[in-house]
Amino acid sequence: MCAEQDPITCHRAILVCQYLRQENLTIDHIWKNGDLENHTALEERLLNAHNFTQTVTPTAVQLSLFENHFVQEKPAIESSREELLQEAYRRQGSLIAYIEKQDSQI
């Protein structure tokens, strides 16, 4: 377990879990007070922390006489969300990265 109070500042959550999530694993993060947060919720907070919020506007759907009207494809916004998420991971990684101080900074 990490010593960070908020899992969003944990290097494991940012640097490791972004790859583990691709394996469809259940990932939970432990807050300092013992509460659990699933990784999907952490990713939403990560997007918000870096001002990558999205508003999905409903679009009209052309109905067909020959297809099931209740099954819709996922909107194309998923790929752009993934790109935003990768950028949020990169930015957060830069914020929490260890930087060795130069001799003049000691």
Secondary structure in CASP SS format (residue, H / E / C, confidence):
PFRMAT SS
TARGET T0000
AUTHOR 0000-0000-0000
METHOD secondary structure of the structure
MODEL  1
M C 1.00
C C 1.00
A C 1.00
E C 1.00
Q C 1.00
D C 1.00
P H 1.00
I H 1.00
T H 1.00
C C 1.00
H H 1.00
R H 1.00
A H 1.00
I H 1.00
L H 1.00
V H 1.00
C H 1.00
Q H 1.00
Y H 1.00
L H 1.00
R H 1.00
Q H 1.00
E H 1.00
N C 1.00
L C 1.00
T C 1.00
I C 1.00
D E 1.00
H E 1.00
I E 1.00
W C 1.00
K C 1.00
N C 1.00
G C 1.00
D C 1.00
L E 1.00
E E 1.00
N E 1.00
H H 1.00
T H 1.00
A H 1.00
L H 1.00
E H 1.00
E H 1.00
R H 1.00
L H 1.00
L H 1.00
N H 1.00
A H 1.00
H C 1.00
N C 1.00
F C 1.00
T C 1.00
Q C 1.00
T C 1.00
V C 1.00
T C 1.00
P C 1.00
T C 1.00
A C 1.00
V C 1.00
Q C 1.00
L C 1.00
S C 1.00
L C 1.00
F C 1.00
E C 1.00
N C 1.00
H C 1.00
F C 1.00
V C 1.00
Q C 1.00
E C 1.00
K C 1.00
P C 1.00
A C 1.00
I H 1.00
E H 1.00
S H 1.00
S H 1.00
R H 1.00
E H 1.00
E H 1.00
L H 1.00
L H 1.00
Q H 1.00
E H 1.00
A H 1.00
Y H 1.00
R H 1.00
R H 1.00
Q H 1.00
G H 1.00
S H 1.00
L H 1.00
I H 1.00
A C 1.00
Y C 1.00
I C 1.00
E C 1.00
K C 1.00
Q C 1.00
D H 1.00
S H 1.00
Q H 1.00
I C 1.00
END
